[in-house]
């Protein structure tokens, strides 16, 4: 079984994980002003979930 990586979804996953990391380390505050900690938490959950879903979608079995 050969596994291929779809770079479109892998790039989305990488960007999502970078944004989630920046949210945890408060580096994103230089670019985005959140109205409260709850908004930052939801942004982190959203970007992390999108990263995991895109990472799963980036791997597929080769049909050959």
PyMOL Python script that loads the backbone (N, CA, C, O; Angstrom):
from pymol import cmd

cmd.read_pdbstr("""\
ATOM      1  N   UNK A   1       0.853  -1.178   0.000  1.00  0.00           N
ATOM      2  CA  UNK A   1       0.000   0.000   0.000  1.00  0.00           C
ATOM      3  C   UNK A   1       0.898   1.240   0.000  1.00  0.00           C
ATOM      4  O   UNK A   1       1.776   1.386   0.850  1.00  0.00           O
ATOM      5  N   UNK A   2       0.667   2.107  -0.945  1.00  0.00           N
ATOM      6  CA  UNK A   2       1.437   3.338  -1.064  1.00  0.00           C
ATOM      7  C   UNK A   2       0.555   4.513  -0.649  1.00  0.00           C
ATOM      8  O   UNK A   2      -0.605   4.600  -1.052  1.00  0.00           O
ATOM      9  N   UNK A   3       1.102   5.399   0.144  1.00  0.00           N
ATOM     10  CA  UNK A   3       0.364   6.562   0.627  1.00  0.00           C
ATOM     11  C   UNK A   3       0.913   7.798  -0.061  1.00  0.00           C
ATOM     12  O   UNK A   3       2.126   7.991  -0.134  1.00  0.00           O
ATOM     13  N   UNK A   4       0.015   8.634  -0.565  1.00  0.00           N
ATOM     14  CA  UNK A   4       0.427   9.884  -1.197  1.00  0.00           C
ATOM     15  C   UNK A   4      -0.043  11.065  -0.343  1.00  0.00           C
ATOM     16  O   UNK A   4      -1.016  10.968   0.404  1.00  0.00           O
ATOM     17  N   UNK A   5       0.665  12.159  -0.474  1.00  0.00           N
ATOM     18  CA  UNK A   5       0.334  13.369   0.281  1.00  0.00           C
ATOM     19  C   UNK A   5      -0.157  14.431  -0.696  1.00  0.00           C
ATOM     20  O   UNK A   5       0.533  14.780  -1.654  1.00  0.00           O
ATOM     21  N   UNK A   6      -1.348  14.933  -0.440  1.00  0.00           N
ATOM     22  CA  UNK A   6      -1.906  16.023  -1.243  1.00  0.00           C
ATOM     23  C   UNK A   6      -1.431  17.337  -0.626  1.00  0.00           C
ATOM     24  O   UNK A   6      -1.792  17.670   0.503  1.00  0.00           O
ATOM     25  N   UNK A   7      -0.622  18.074  -1.375  1.00  0.00           N
ATOM     26  CA  UNK A   7       0.031  19.261  -0.817  1.00  0.00           C
ATOM     27  C   UNK A   7      -0.929  20.414  -0.543  1.00  0.00           C
ATOM     28  O   UNK A   7      -0.629  21.274   0.286  1.00  0.00           O
ATOM     29  N   UNK A   8      -2.093  20.453  -1.230  1.00  0.00           N
ATOM     30  CA  UNK A   8      -3.062  21.521  -0.954  1.00  0.00           C
ATOM     31  C   UNK A   8      -3.518  21.454   0.496  1.00  0.00           C
ATOM     32  O   UNK A   8      -3.478  22.449   1.219  1.00  0.00           O
ATOM     33  N   UNK A   9      -3.951  20.270   0.911  1.00  0.00           N
ATOM     34  CA  UNK A   9      -4.454  20.109   2.269  1.00  0.00           C
ATOM     35  C   UNK A   9      -3.333  20.141   3.301  1.00  0.00           C
ATOM     36  O   UNK A   9      -3.541  20.576   4.434  1.00  0.00           O
ATOM     37  N   UNK A  10      -2.139  19.678   2.910  1.00  0.00           N
ATOM     38  CA  UNK A  10      -1.016  19.703   3.835  1.00  0.00           C
ATOM     39  C   UNK A  10      -0.582  21.138   4.134  1.00  0.00           C
ATOM     40  O   UNK A  10      -0.200  21.450   5.262  1.00  0.00           O
ATOM     41  N   UNK A  11      -0.639  22.000   3.138  1.00  0.00           N
ATOM     42  CA  UNK A  11      -0.291  23.415   3.344  1.00  0.00           C
ATOM     43  C   UNK A  11      -1.319  24.090   4.253  1.00  0.00           C
ATOM     44  O   UNK A  11      -0.957  24.884   5.122  1.00  0.00           O
ATOM     45  N   UNK A  12      -2.595  23.774   4.053  1.00  0.00           N
ATOM     46  CA  UNK A  12      -3.638  24.326   4.922  1.00  0.00           C
ATOM     47  C   UNK A  12      -3.431  23.861   6.358  1.00  0.00           C
ATOM     48  O   UNK A  12      -3.609  24.637   7.298  1.00  0.00           O
ATOM     49  N   UNK A  13      -3.055  22.592   6.528  1.00  0.00           N
ATOM     50  CA  UNK A  13      -2.802  22.063   7.863  1.00  0.00           C
ATOM     51  C   UNK A  13      -1.626  22.770   8.529  1.00  0.00           C
ATOM     52  O   UNK A  13      -1.686  23.102   9.713  1.00  0.00           O
ATOM     53  N   UNK A  14      -0.567  22.996   7.775  1.00  0.00           N
ATOM     54  CA  UNK A  14       0.613  23.671   8.328  1.00  0.00           C
ATOM     55  C   UNK A  14       0.281  25.093   8.761  1.00  0.00           C
ATOM     56  O   UNK A  14       0.688  25.526   9.839  1.00  0.00           O
ATOM     57  N   UNK A  15      -0.453  25.819   7.929  1.00  0.00           N
ATOM     58  CA  UNK A  15      -0.835  27.190   8.276  1.00  0.00           C
ATOM     59  C   UNK A  15      -1.746  27.205   9.495  1.00  0.00           C
ATOM     60  O   UNK A  15      -1.612  28.071  10.359  1.00  0.00           O
ATOM     61  N   UNK A  16      -2.667  26.256   9.571  1.00  0.00           N
ATOM     62  CA  UNK A  16      -3.583  26.193  10.713  1.00  0.00           C
ATOM     63  C   UNK A  16      -2.836  25.913  12.009  1.00  0.00           C
ATOM     64  O   UNK A  16      -3.115  26.528  13.038  1.00  0.00           O
ATOM     65  N   UNK A  17      -1.888  24.986  11.959  1.00  0.00           N
ATOM     66  CA  UNK A  17      -1.120  24.685  13.168  1.00  0.00           C
ATOM     67  C   UNK A  17      -0.224  25.856  13.578  1.00  0.00           C
ATOM     68  O   UNK A  17      -0.022  26.089  14.770  1.00  0.00           O
ATOM     69  N   UNK A  18       0.305  26.584  12.616  1.00  0.00           N
ATOM     70  CA  UNK A  18       1.105  27.775  12.935  1.00  0.00           C
ATOM     71  C   UNK A  18       0.235  28.826  13.623  1.00  0.00           C
ATOM     72  O   UNK A  18       0.660  29.435  14.605  1.00  0.00           O
ATOM     73  N   UNK A  19      -0.973  29.041  13.117  1.00  0.00           N
ATOM     74  CA  UNK A  19      -1.883  30.002  13.743  1.00  0.00           C
ATOM     75  C   UNK A  19      -2.294  29.558  15.140  1.00  0.00           C
ATOM     76  O   UNK A  19      -2.400  30.387  16.043  1.00  0.00           O
ATOM     77  N   UNK A  20      -2.527  28.263  15.330  1.00  0.00           N
ATOM     78  CA  UNK A  20      -2.874  27.756  16.661  1.00  0.00           C
ATOM     79  C   UNK A  20      -1.712  27.957  17.631  1.00  0.00           C
ATOM     80  O   UNK A  20      -1.924  28.336  18.782  1.00  0.00           O
ATOM     81  N   UNK A  21      -0.496  27.706  17.175  1.00  0.00           N
ATOM     82  CA  UNK A  21       0.685  27.910  18.018  1.00  0.00           C
ATOM     83  C   UNK A  21       0.860  29.387  18.374  1.00  0.00           C
ATOM     84  O   UNK A  21       1.179  29.729  19.513  1.00  0.00           O
ATOM     85  N   UNK A  22       0.648  30.250  17.388  1.00  0.00           N
ATOM     86  CA  UNK A  22       0.770  31.679  17.646  1.00  0.00           C
ATOM     87  C   UNK A  22      -0.291  32.159  18.633  1.00  0.00           C
ATOM     88  O   UNK A  22      -0.046  33.095  19.394  1.00  0.00           O
ATOM     89  N   UNK A  23      -1.456  31.536  18.628  1.00  0.00           N
ATOM     90  CA  UNK A  23      -2.507  31.911  19.574  1.00  0.00           C
ATOM     91  C   UNK A  23      -2.122  31.521  20.991  1.00  0.00           C
ATOM     92  O   UNK A  23      -2.357  32.283  21.929  1.00  0.00           O
ATOM     93  N   UNK A  24      -1.535  30.348  21.157  1.00  0.00           N
ATOM     94  CA  UNK A  24      -1.139  29.882  22.491  1.00  0.00           C
ATOM     95  C   UNK A  24      -0.010  30.731  23.055  1.00  0.00           C
ATOM     96  O   UNK A  24       0.015  31.005  24.255  1.00  0.00           O
ATOM     97  N   UNK A  25       0.920  31.151  22.212  1.00  0.00           N
ATOM     98  CA  UNK A  25       2.070  31.921  22.681  1.00  0.00           C
ATOM     99  C   UNK A  25       1.828  33.435  22.658  1.00  0.00           C
ATOM    100  O   UNK A  25       2.745  34.210  22.930  1.00  0.00           O
ATOM    101  N   UNK A  26       0.603  33.858  22.336  1.00  0.00           N
ATOM    102  CA  UNK A  26       0.195  35.267  22.312  1.00  0.00           C
ATOM    103  C   UNK A  26       0.914  36.088  21.248  1.00  0.00           C
ATOM    104  O   UNK A  26       0.860  37.317  21.298  1.00  0.00           O
ATOM    105  N   UNK A  27       1.580  35.459  20.292  1.00  0.00           N
ATOM    106  CA  UNK A  27       2.219  36.206  19.207  1.00  0.00           C
ATOM    107  C   UNK A  27       1.194  36.727  18.214  1.00  0.00           C
ATOM    108  O   UNK A  27       1.462  37.687  17.492  1.00  0.00           O
ATOM    109  N   UNK A  28       0.018  36.103  18.171  1.00  0.00           N
ATOM    110  CA  UNK A  28      -1.030  36.519  17.244  1.00  0.00           C
ATOM    111  C   UNK A  28      -1.634  37.859  17.662  1.00  0.00           C
ATOM    112  O   UNK A  28      -2.276  38.530  16.853  1.00  0.00           O
ATOM    113  N   UNK A  29      -1.430  38.251  18.919  1.00  0.00           N
ATOM    114  CA  UNK A  29      -1.977  39.520  19.407  1.00  0.00           C
ATOM    115  C   UNK A  29      -1.355  40.726  18.700  1.00  0.00           C
ATOM    116  O   UNK A  29      -1.917  41.820  18.734  1.00  0.00           O
ATOM    117  N   UNK A  30      -0.205  40.533  18.066  1.00  0.00           N
ATOM    118  CA  UNK A  30       0.391  41.620  17.288  1.00  0.00           C
ATOM    119  C   UNK A  30      -0.388  41.887  16.006  1.00  0.00           C
ATOM    120  O   UNK A  30      -0.288  42.971  15.431  1.00  0.00           O
ATOM    121  N   UNK A  31      -1.162  40.904  15.557  1.00  0.00           N
ATOM    122  CA  UNK A  31      -1.887  41.010  14.290  1.00  0.00           C
ATOM    123  C   UNK A  31      -3.395  41.069  14.467  1.00  0.00           C
ATOM    124  O   UNK A  31      -4.080  41.743  13.698  1.00  0.00           O
ATOM    125  N   UNK A  32      -3.929  40.368  15.478  1.00  0.00           N
ATOM    126  CA  UNK A  32      -5.377  40.302  15.718  1.00  0.00           C
ATOM    127  C   UNK A  32      -5.646  40.757  17.145  1.00  0.00           C
ATOM    128  O   UNK A  32      -4.961  40.327  18.074  1.00  0.00           O
ATOM    129  N   UNK A  33      -6.636  41.623  17.327  1.00  0.00           N
ATOM    130  CA  UNK A  33      -7.053  42.027  18.667  1.00  0.00           C
ATOM    131  C   UNK A  33      -8.337  41.286  19.005  1.00  0.00           C
ATOM    132  O   UNK A  33      -9.381  41.514  18.394  1.00  0.00           O
ATOM    133  N   UNK A  34      -8.246  40.396  19.988  1.00  0.00           N
ATOM    134  CA  UNK A  34      -9.413  39.638  20.410  1.00  0.00           C
ATOM    135  C   UNK A  34     -10.192  40.437  21.441  1.00  0.00           C
ATOM    136  O   UNK A  34      -9.611  41.200  22.212  1.00  0.00           O
ATOM    137  N   UNK A  35     -11.515  40.261  21.455  1.00  0.00           N
ATOM    138  CA  UNK A  35     -12.368  40.983  22.402  1.00  0.00           C
ATOM    139  C   UNK A  35     -12.264  40.399  23.805  1.00  0.00           C
ATOM    140  O   UNK A  35     -12.596  41.072  24.781  1.00  0.00           O
ATOM    141  N   UNK A  36     -11.807  39.160  23.914  1.00  0.00           N
ATOM    142  CA  UNK A  36     -11.658  38.540  25.222  1.00  0.00           C
ATOM    143  C   UNK A  36     -10.937  37.211  25.090  1.00  0.00           C
ATOM    144  O   UNK A  36     -10.605  36.763  23.993  1.00  0.00           O
ATOM    145  N   UNK A  37     -10.707  36.595  26.235  1.00  0.00           N
ATOM    146  CA  UNK A  37     -10.011  35.311  26.251  1.00  0.00           C
ATOM    147  C   UNK A  37     -10.855  34.203  25.645  1.00  0.00           C
ATOM    148  O   UNK A  37     -10.313  33.255  25.078  1.00  0.00           O
ATOM    149  N   UNK A  38     -12.173  34.307  25.756  1.00  0.00           N
ATOM    150  CA  UNK A  38     -13.050  33.298  25.159  1.00  0.00           C
ATOM    151  C   UNK A  38     -12.932  33.293  23.642  1.00  0.00           C
ATOM    152  O   UNK A  38     -12.969  32.231  23.021  1.00  0.00           O
ATOM    153  N   UNK A  39     -12.793  34.461  23.045  1.00  0.00           N
ATOM    154  CA  UNK A  39     -12.635  34.538  21.595  1.00  0.00           C
ATOM    155  C   UNK A  39     -11.306  33.933  21.154  1.00  0.00           C
ATOM    156  O   UNK A  39     -11.243  33.260  20.125  1.00  0.00           O
ATOM    157  N   UNK A  40     -10.254  34.163  21.916  1.00  0.00           N
ATOM    158  CA  UNK A  40      -8.959  33.580  21.594  1.00  0.00           C
ATOM    159  C   UNK A  40      -9.006  32.054  21.741  1.00  0.00           C
ATOM    160  O   UNK A  40      -8.412  31.334  20.938  1.00  0.00           O
ATOM    161  N   UNK A  41      -9.704  31.570  22.752  1.00  0.00           N
ATOM    162  CA  UNK A  41      -9.848  30.128  22.941  1.00  0.00           C
ATOM    163  C   UNK A  41     -10.605  29.499  21.781  1.00  0.00           C
ATOM    164  O   UNK A  41     -10.208  28.445  21.283  1.00  0.00           O
ATOM    165  N   UNK A  42     -11.690  30.131  21.344  1.00  0.00           N
ATOM    166  CA  UNK A  42     -12.453  29.598  20.211  1.00  0.00           C
ATOM    167  C   UNK A  42     -11.625  29.630  18.936  1.00  0.00           C
ATOM    168  O   UNK A  42     -11.707  28.708  18.125  1.00  0.00           O
ATOM    169  N   UNK A  43     -10.827  30.681  18.745  1.00  0.00           N
ATOM    170  CA  UNK A  43      -9.953  30.763  17.576  1.00  0.00           C
ATOM    171  C   UNK A  43      -8.933  29.636  17.592  1.00  0.00           C
ATOM    172  O   UNK A  43      -8.658  29.029  16.557  1.00  0.00           O
ATOM    173  N   UNK A  44      -8.367  29.351  18.771  1.00  0.00           N
ATOM    174  CA  UNK A  44      -7.412  28.246  18.890  1.00  0.00           C
ATOM    175  C   UNK A  44      -8.077  26.915  18.582  1.00  0.00           C
ATOM    176  O   UNK A  44      -7.525  26.106  17.837  1.00  0.00           O
ATOM    177  N   UNK A  45      -9.260  26.677  19.149  1.00  0.00           N
ATOM    178  CA  UNK A  45      -9.960  25.412  18.909  1.00  0.00           C
ATOM    179  C   UNK A  45     -10.294  25.259  17.424  1.00  0.00           C
ATOM    180  O   UNK A  45     -10.156  24.172  16.864  1.00  0.00           O
ATOM    181  N   UNK A  46     -10.730  26.342  16.793  1.00  0.00           N
ATOM    182  CA  UNK A  46     -11.082  26.295  15.380  1.00  0.00           C
ATOM    183  C   UNK A  46      -9.862  26.005  14.502  1.00  0.00           C
ATOM    184  O   UNK A  46      -9.930  25.159  13.610  1.00  0.00           O
ATOM    185  N   UNK A  47      -8.757  26.693  14.746  1.00  0.00           N
ATOM    186  CA  UNK A  47      -7.573  26.482  13.912  1.00  0.00           C
ATOM    187  C   UNK A  47      -6.952  25.113  14.164  1.00  0.00           C
ATOM    188  O   UNK A  47      -6.465  24.481  13.226  1.00  0.00           O
ATOM    189  N   UNK A  48      -6.957  24.644  15.399  1.00  0.00           N
ATOM    190  CA  UNK A  48      -6.406  23.317  15.688  1.00  0.00           C
ATOM    191  C   UNK A  48      -7.260  22.227  15.041  1.00  0.00           C
ATOM    192  O   UNK A  48      -6.725  21.274  14.474  1.00  0.00           O
ATOM    193  N   UNK A  49      -8.578  22.362  15.125  1.00  0.00           N
ATOM    194  CA  UNK A  49      -9.467  21.376  14.507  1.00  0.00           C
ATOM    195  C   UNK A  49      -9.310  21.385  12.988  1.00  0.00           C
ATOM    196  O   UNK A  49      -9.263  20.330  12.355  1.00  0.00           O
ATOM    197  N   UNK A  50      -9.229  22.572  12.415  1.00  0.00           N
ATOM    198  CA  UNK A  50      -9.031  22.662  10.971  1.00  0.00           C
ATOM    199  C   UNK A  50      -7.682  22.063  10.566  1.00  0.00           C
ATOM    200  O   UNK A  50      -7.570  21.450   9.504  1.00  0.00           O
ATOM    201  N   UNK A  51      -6.679  22.234  11.391  1.00  0.00           N
ATOM    202  CA  UNK A  51      -5.369  21.645  11.115  1.00  0.00           C
ATOM    203  C   UNK A  51      -5.411  20.130  11.136  1.00  0.00           C
ATOM    204  O   UNK A  51      -4.862  19.486  10.243  1.00  0.00           O
ATOM    205  N   UNK A  52      -6.056  19.548  12.145  1.00  0.00           N
ATOM    206  CA  UNK A  52      -6.151  18.097  12.225  1.00  0.00           C
ATOM    207  C   UNK A  52      -6.979  17.520  11.082  1.00  0.00           C
ATOM    208  O   UNK A  52      -6.618  16.490  10.512  1.00  0.00           O
ATOM    209  N   UNK A  53      -8.080  18.174  10.745  1.00  0.00           N
ATOM    210  CA  UNK A  53      -8.919  17.678   9.661  1.00  0.00           C
ATOM    211  C   UNK A  53      -8.200  17.779   8.312  1.00  0.00           C
ATOM    212  O   UNK A  53      -8.321  16.877   7.483  1.00  0.00           O
ATOM    213  N   UNK A  54      -7.467  18.847   8.088  1.00  0.00           N
ATOM    214  CA  UNK A  54      -6.716  18.998   6.848  1.00  0.00           C
ATOM    215  C   UNK A  54      -5.548  18.016   6.782  1.00  0.00           C
ATOM    216  O   UNK A  54      -5.207  17.520   5.708  1.00  0.00           O
ATOM    217  N   UNK A  55      -4.941  17.742   7.928  1.00  0.00           N
ATOM    218  CA  UNK A  55      -3.845  16.772   7.960  1.00  0.00           C
ATOM    219  C   UNK A  55      -4.357  15.380   7.610  1.00  0.00           C
ATOM    220  O   UNK A  55      -3.708  14.648   6.863  1.00  0.00           O
ATOM    221  N   UNK A  56      -5.500  15.019   8.138  1.00  0.00           N
ATOM    222  CA  UNK A  56      -6.086  13.721   7.803  1.00  0.00           C
ATOM    223  C   UNK A  56      -6.452  13.662   6.327  1.00  0.00           C
ATOM    224  O   UNK A  56      -6.245  12.637   5.678  1.00  0.00           O
ATOM    225  N   UNK A  57      -6.995  14.752   5.790  1.00  0.00           N
ATOM    226  CA  UNK A  57      -7.399  14.780   4.383  1.00  0.00           C
ATOM    227  C   UNK A  57      -6.217  14.788   3.430  1.00  0.00           C
ATOM    228  O   UNK A  57      -6.371  14.436   2.261  1.00  0.00           O
ATOM    229  N   UNK A  58      -5.039  15.183   3.902  1.00  0.00           N
ATOM    230  CA  UNK A  58      -3.893  15.267   3.008  1.00  0.00           C
ATOM    231  C   UNK A  58      -3.288  13.905   2.675  1.00  0.00           C
ATOM    232  O   UNK A  58      -2.540  13.794   1.704  1.00  0.00           O
ATOM    233  N   UNK A  59      -3.589  12.878   3.449  1.00  0.00           N
ATOM    234  CA  UNK A  59      -3.063  11.536   3.184  1.00  0.00           C
ATOM    235  C   UNK A  59      -4.125  10.696   2.494  1.00  0.00           C
ATOM    236  O   UNK A  59      -5.279  10.666   2.919  1.00  0.00           O
ATOM    237  N   UNK A  60      -3.730  10.018   1.433  1.00  0.00           N
ATOM    238  CA  UNK A  60      -4.659   9.135   0.718  1.00  0.00           C
ATOM    239  C   UNK A  60      -3.893   7.946   0.161  1.00  0.00           C
ATOM    240  O   UNK A  60      -2.686   8.013  -0.073  1.00  0.00           O
ATOM    241  N   UNK A  61      -4.627   6.849  -0.046  1.00  0.00           N
ATOM    242  CA  UNK A  61      -4.018   5.647  -0.627  1.00  0.00           C
ATOM    243  C   UNK A  61      -3.872   5.813  -2.129  1.00  0.00           C
ATOM    244  O   UNK A  61      -4.742   6.379  -2.791  1.00  0.00           O
ATOM    245  N   UNK A  62      -2.791   5.327  -2.647  1.00  0.00           N
ATOM    246  CA  UNK A  62      -2.583   5.366  -4.076  1.00  0.00           C
ATOM    247  C   UNK A  62      -3.369   4.219  -4.714  1.00  0.00           C
ATOM    248  O   UNK A  62      -3.435   3.122  -4.159  1.00  0.00           O
ATOM    249  N   UNK A  63      -3.959   4.475  -5.875  1.00  0.00           N
ATOM    250  CA  UNK A  63      -4.798   3.469  -6.530  1.00  0.00           C
ATOM    251  C   UNK A  63      -4.002   2.520  -7.402  1.00  0.00           C
ATOM    252  O   UNK A  63      -4.574   1.555  -7.910  1.00  0.00           O
ATOM    253  N   UNK A  64      -2.723   2.741  -7.601  1.00  0.00           N
ATOM    254  CA  UNK A  64      -1.906   1.882  -8.453  1.00  0.00           C
ATOM    255  C   UNK A  64      -1.523   0.609  -7.760  1.00  0.00           C
ATOM    256  O   UNK A  64      -0.833  -0.228  -8.342  1.00  0.00           O
TER     257      UNK A  64
END
""", "prot")
cmd.dss("prot")
cmd.show_as("cartoon", "prot")
cmd.util.cbc("prot")
cmd.orient("prot")
